[in-house]
């Protein structure tokens, strides 16, 4: 029987099987393609080069800012500074005008400037068959070798911290792309605040990662930027790469009220909703206080949401006073916001 897939990432087990088939290649590649890795790490002698590529496919409004931040987040999670960006812009045949393209480039330029990134190349074209713009970024960063954050260092007993709150990006995309259908269901000021999530609290975790590393250094064993599939899939990816189990305290996971308000009309579970803007940090118990104090001092909320355990204990969470197996979101919950012409009544 023919196997087909829903919109979103490939199923984790299927993707992992594909990646394990790939040849080892150049020995200088310290981190190659693996489920749960945010970017590739290449040994350049005196330092590491970090390479990342990611597209933006759901959003259409402020797409340039999404692209820069999504790619920069993954580079920062490795401990590196994002530096050089190339962008492929595929624009729809019947809905592209000069003003829109100029606005897109302005958005890319502004977002790059904020993070100290140089936009140094790429490709732009009008593409047949598209109903929305598609942007693909290729971002390079660099770091001193001692700053490398390798998830394989995560061990049972590490604590799992989360910055800001979950589903920041997903909330913003819903507000900006489906706001017309939510106007009669969500209070106007709530919808307007959610539209601003792109910059406040923001979808970037570059500052989160830098502050945490400065505070705790080698006590940080791993960082991960949960994206498609939300916090839950991010936790699954982190556990897979580290080969550990994880226990989450579901009641401690922060869900912003705007997220709850915008998710409800679509029947969306925020735990599986596009989650850029939150940083998962695996840290030793002795380093937890330094990380949380430093982040709070920088104006970045941070809470402990769980801890790691031996892999054979699996992935579980306590939600609603009951411990259950952590669910899996094969498709991002954001798909529900685009699946129907109108939200369910």
C-alpha positions as CSV (number, residue, x, y, z in Angstrom):
1,X,0.0,0.0,0.0
2,X,1.3,3.4,-0.9
3,X,2.5,5.4,2.0
4,X,1.6,9.1,2.1
5,X,2.2,11.9,4.5
6,X,0.4,14.9,5.9
7,X,1.7,18.5,5.6
8,X,4.6,19.3,7.9
9,X,7.7,17.4,8.8
10,X,8.2,13.8,7.8
11,X,7.4,11.3,10.6
12,X,10.4,11.2,13.0
13,X,11.1,7.5,12.8
14,X,10.9,7.5,8.9
15,X,13.2,10.5,8.6
16,X,15.7,8.9,11.1
17,X,15.8,5.8,9.0
18,X,16.5,7.8,5.8
19,X,19.3,9.8,7.5
20,X,21.0,6.7,8.9
21,X,21.4,5.4,5.3
22,X,23.5,8.4,4.3
23,X,27.3,7.9,3.9
24,X,29.6,9.3,6.6
25,X,31.4,11.7,4.1
26,X,34.0,14.3,5.1
27,X,35.6,13.5,8.5
28,X,35.6,17.2,9.3
29,X,31.8,17.1,9.8
30,X,31.4,17.0,13.5
31,X,27.6,17.1,13.5
32,X,25.8,15.9,10.4
33,X,22.1,15.2,9.5
34,X,20.4,13.6,12.5
35,X,16.9,13.9,14.0
36,X,17.1,16.5,16.8
37,X,20.1,18.4,15.5
38,X,19.5,22.1,14.8
39,X,22.4,22.6,12.4
40,X,25.6,21.0,10.9
41,X,28.9,21.6,12.5
42,X,32.1,21.5,10.5
43,X,35.7,21.6,11.8
44,X,37.6,24.5,10.1
45,X,40.8,24.1,12.2
46,X,40.8,26.8,14.8
47,X,37.0,27.1,15.0
48,X,33.8,25.5,14.0
49,X,31.6,26.5,11.1
50,X,27.9,26.0,11.7
51,X,25.6,25.6,8.7
52,X,21.8,25.7,8.7
53,X,19.0,25.8,6.1
54,X,15.3,26.2,6.8
55,X,12.3,27.4,4.7
56,X,9.2,29.5,5.6
57,X,6.1,28.0,4.1
58,X,3.1,28.9,6.3
59,X,3.5,32.6,6.8
60,X,3.1,35.2,4.0
61,X,3.1,38.5,6.1
62,X,6.6,39.6,7.3
63,X,8.1,36.5,5.8
64,X,11.6,37.9,5.7
65,X,11.7,38.4,9.4
66,X,10.5,34.9,10.0
67,X,13.2,33.5,7.8
68,X,16.1,35.3,9.4
69,X,15.1,34.5,12.9
70,X,14.2,30.8,12.3
71,X,17.6,30.1,10.8
72,X,19.5,32.2,13.3
73,X,17.8,30.4,16.2
74,X,19.2,27.0,15.1
75,X,22.7,28.3,14.7
76,X,22.6,29.9,18.2
77,X,21.4,26.6,19.7
78,X,24.8,25.1,18.8
79,X,26.6,27.9,20.6
80,X,27.6,29.8,17.5
81,X,27.1,33.4,16.3
82,X,24.9,33.6,13.1
83,X,26.9,35.5,10.5
84,X,26.2,35.0,6.8
85,X,22.8,34.4,5.1
86,X,21.9,33.3,1.6
87,X,18.2,33.4,0.6
88,X,16.2,31.7,-2.1
89,X,13.0,33.6,-2.8
90,X,10.3,31.8,-4.8
91,X,7.5,34.2,-5.6
92,X,4.0,33.4,-7.0
93,X,3.4,34.1,-10.6
94,X,0.1,36.0,-10.3
95,X,0.4,37.8,-7.0
96,X,3.9,39.5,-7.0
97,X,4.4,43.2,-7.5
98,X,7.4,45.5,-7.2
99,X,6.3,47.1,-3.9
100,X,5.8,43.7,-2.3
101,X,9.2,42.5,-3.3
102,X,10.8,45.7,-2.1
103,X,9.0,45.3,1.3
104,X,10.3,41.7,1.5
105,X,13.9,42.8,1.0
106,X,13.5,45.6,3.5
107,X,12.2,43.1,6.0
108,X,15.1,40.7,5.4
109,X,17.6,43.6,5.7
110,X,16.2,44.9,8.9
111,X,16.1,41.5,10.6
112,X,19.7,40.8,9.5
113,X,20.9,44.1,10.9
114,X,19.3,43.4,14.3
115,X,21.3,40.2,14.7
116,X,24.6,41.3,13.0
117,X,24.0,39.0,10.0
118,X,25.3,39.8,6.5
119,X,22.9,39.0,3.7
120,X,25.5,37.9,1.2
121,X,23.7,36.2,-1.7
122,X,20.9,34.0,-2.9
123,X,18.4,33.7,-5.7
124,X,15.1,35.3,-6.5
125,X,12.5,34.2,-9.2
126,X,8.8,34.3,-10.1
127,X,7.8,30.6,-9.9
128,X,5.0,28.8,-11.6
129,X,2.4,26.9,-9.5
130,X,2.8,28.8,-6.2
131,X,-0.1,30.4,-4.4
132,X,2.2,32.1,-1.8
133,X,5.8,33.1,-1.5
134,X,8.3,30.5,-0.3
135,X,11.6,31.6,1.2
136,X,14.5,29.2,1.9
137,X,17.4,30.4,4.0
138,X,21.0,29.1,4.2
139,X,22.7,30.5,7.2
140,X,26.4,30.1,8.3
141,X,27.8,30.9,11.7
142,X,31.0,30.4,13.6
143,X,32.2,29.7,17.1
144,X,35.3,28.9,19.2
145,X,35.4,25.2,19.7
146,X,34.9,25.4,23.5
147,X,31.5,27.1,23.0
148,X,30.1,24.2,21.0
149,X,26.9,22.9,22.7
150,X,26.6,19.2,21.9
151,X,23.3,17.5,22.7
152,X,25.1,14.2,23.1
153,X,26.4,15.5,26.4
154,X,22.9,15.5,27.9
155,X,22.6,12.9,30.6
156,X,20.0,11.6,33.0
157,X,19.4,14.1,35.9
158,X,19.8,17.2,33.8
159,X,17.0,19.7,34.2
160,X,14.9,21.0,31.3
161,X,14.3,24.7,31.2
162,X,12.0,26.7,28.8
163,X,12.2,30.4,28.0
164,X,9.2,32.8,27.4
165,X,6.2,30.5,26.6
166,X,5.2,28.0,24.0
167,X,3.8,28.5,20.5
168,X,4.9,32.1,20.1
169,X,5.4,31.8,16.3
170,X,2.3,29.8,15.8
171,X,0.2,32.3,17.6
172,X,1.6,35.1,15.5
173,X,1.1,33.3,12.3
174,X,-2.6,32.6,13.1
175,X,-3.1,36.2,14.1
176,X,-1.6,37.6,10.9
177,X,-2.9,35.0,8.4
178,X,-6.3,34.1,9.9
179,X,-7.2,37.3,11.7
180,X,-10.2,38.0,9.4
181,X,-12.0,34.9,10.6
182,X,-11.1,35.6,14.3
183,X,-12.3,39.1,14.5
184,X,-15.8,38.1,15.8
185,X,-14.4,35.4,18.1
186,X,-11.4,37.0,19.8
187,X,-11.2,40.4,21.5
188,X,-9.6,42.9,19.2
189,X,-6.8,43.9,21.6
190,X,-5.9,40.2,22.1
191,X,-5.7,39.7,18.4
192,X,-3.6,42.8,17.9
193,X,-1.2,41.8,20.7
194,X,-0.8,38.4,19.1
195,X,0.1,40.0,15.8
196,X,2.9,41.7,17.6
197,X,4.4,38.4,18.9
198,X,6.8,38.5,16.0
199,X,8.8,41.0,18.0
200,X,7.3,40.9,21.5
201,X,8.0,38.5,23.1
202,X,9.6,37.7,19.7
203,X,10.5,34.6,17.8
204,X,14.2,34.9,18.2
205,X,16.1,32.9,20.8
206,X,19.6,34.2,19.9
207,X,19.7,36.4,23.0
208,X,18.3,33.6,25.1
209,X,21.1,31.2,24.0
210,X,23.9,33.8,24.5
211,X,22.7,34.8,27.9
212,X,22.4,31.2,29.1
213,X,25.8,30.2,27.8
214,X,27.5,33.2,29.4
215,X,25.9,32.3,32.7
216,X,26.6,28.6,32.8
217,X,29.0,27.5,30.1
218,X,29.8,23.8,30.3
219,X,26.9,23.2,32.7
220,X,24.6,23.6,29.7
221,X,24.6,20.2,28.0
222,X,22.1,21.0,25.2
223,X,19.8,23.6,23.7
224,X,17.0,23.1,21.2
225,X,14.7,25.4,19.3
226,X,11.3,23.7,19.0
227,X,9.6,24.5,15.7
228,X,7.1,22.3,13.8
229,X,5.2,20.0,16.0
230,X,5.5,22.5,18.8
231,X,7.1,22.0,22.2
232,X,6.2,18.3,22.3
233,X,8.0,17.5,19.1
234,X,10.9,19.6,20.2
235,X,11.2,17.6,23.4
236,X,11.0,14.4,21.4
237,X,13.8,15.5,19.1
238,X,16.0,16.6,22.0
239,X,15.5,13.2,23.7
240,X,16.1,11.3,20.5
241,X,19.5,13.0,19.8
242,X,20.6,12.8,23.5
243,X,19.3,9.2,23.9
244,X,17.6,10.0,27.2
245,X,14.1,9.8,28.6
246,X,12.3,13.0,29.7
247,X,9.7,13.7,32.4
248,X,7.7,16.9,31.8
249,X,5.6,18.7,34.4
250,X,2.8,19.7,32.1
251,X,1.2,22.2,34.5
252,X,4.4,24.3,34.6
253,X,4.6,24.7,30.8
254,X,3.7,28.4,30.2
255,X,1.0,29.0,27.6
256,X,0.3,32.7,27.0
257,X,-3.3,33.8,27.2
258,X,-3.3,35.1,23.6
259,X,-2.2,31.7,22.4
260,X,-5.1,30.0,24.2
261,X,-7.5,32.5,22.8
262,X,-6.4,32.1,19.2
263,X,-6.0,28.3,19.3
264,X,-9.4,27.5,20.7
265,X,-11.6,28.4,17.7
266,X,-9.6,26.0,15.5
267,X,-9.4,23.2,18.0
268,X,-5.6,23.6,18.2
269,X,-3.6,22.1,21.1
270,X,-0.9,24.7,21.8
271,X,1.5,21.9,22.9
272,X,1.8,20.9,19.2
273,X,1.8,24.4,17.7
274,X,4.7,26.0,15.9
275,X,7.0,27.0,18.7
276,X,9.9,29.3,17.6
277,X,10.5,31.9,20.2
278,X,11.0,29.4,23.0
279,X,14.4,27.8,23.9
280,X,14.7,24.4,25.5
281,X,17.8,24.2,27.7
282,X,19.2,21.0,29.3
283,X,21.4,22.1,32.2
284,X,22.9,20.5,35.3
285,X,21.2,21.1,38.7
286,X,24.2,23.2,39.8
287,X,23.9,25.4,36.7
288,X,20.1,25.9,36.9
289,X,20.1,28.9,39.2
290,X,22.8,30.8,37.2
291,X,20.9,30.3,34.0
292,X,17.5,31.3,35.4
293,X,18.9,34.3,37.2
294,X,20.8,35.5,34.1
295,X,17.8,35.1,31.8
296,X,15.4,36.8,34.3
297,X,17.9,39.6,34.7
298,X,17.9,40.0,30.9
299,X,14.1,40.3,30.9
300,X,13.6,36.7,29.5
301,X,11.2,34.6,31.5
302,X,12.5,31.1,32.2
303,X,10.9,28.1,34.0
304,X,11.9,24.5,34.8
305,X,9.4,22.2,33.0
306,X,11.0,18.8,33.6
307,X,14.1,16.6,33.9
308,X,15.9,13.9,31.9
309,X,16.0,10.3,32.9
310,X,17.4,7.0,31.5
311,X,16.2,6.3,27.9
312,X,14.4,3.1,28.9
313,X,12.0,5.2,31.1
314,X,10.7,6.8,27.9
315,X,9.0,10.2,27.4
316,X,6.2,11.0,29.8
317,X,4.4,14.0,31.3
318,X,2.1,14.9,34.1
319,X,-0.8,16.9,32.7
320,X,-4.0,17.3,34.6
321,X,-2.7,15.4,37.5
322,X,-2.1,12.2,35.5
323,X,1.1,10.8,34.1
324,X,0.8,9.6,30.5
325,X,3.1,8.9,27.6
326,X,4.1,12.1,25.8
327,X,2.0,12.4,22.6
328,X,3.4,12.8,19.1
329,X,2.2,15.6,16.8
330,X,2.9,14.1,13.3
331,X,1.5,17.3,11.7
332,X,1.9,20.8,13.3
333,X,-1.3,22.0,14.8
334,X,-1.0,25.1,12.7
335,X,-2.3,23.0,9.8
336,X,-5.8,23.1,11.4
337,X,-5.9,26.9,11.0
338,X,-5.4,26.6,7.2
339,X,-7.3,23.3,6.6
340,X,-10.8,24.9,6.5
341,X,-12.2,28.0,5.0
342,X,-13.6,29.0,8.4
343,X,-13.0,27.9,12.0
344,X,-15.5,25.3,13.3
345,X,-18.6,26.7,15.0
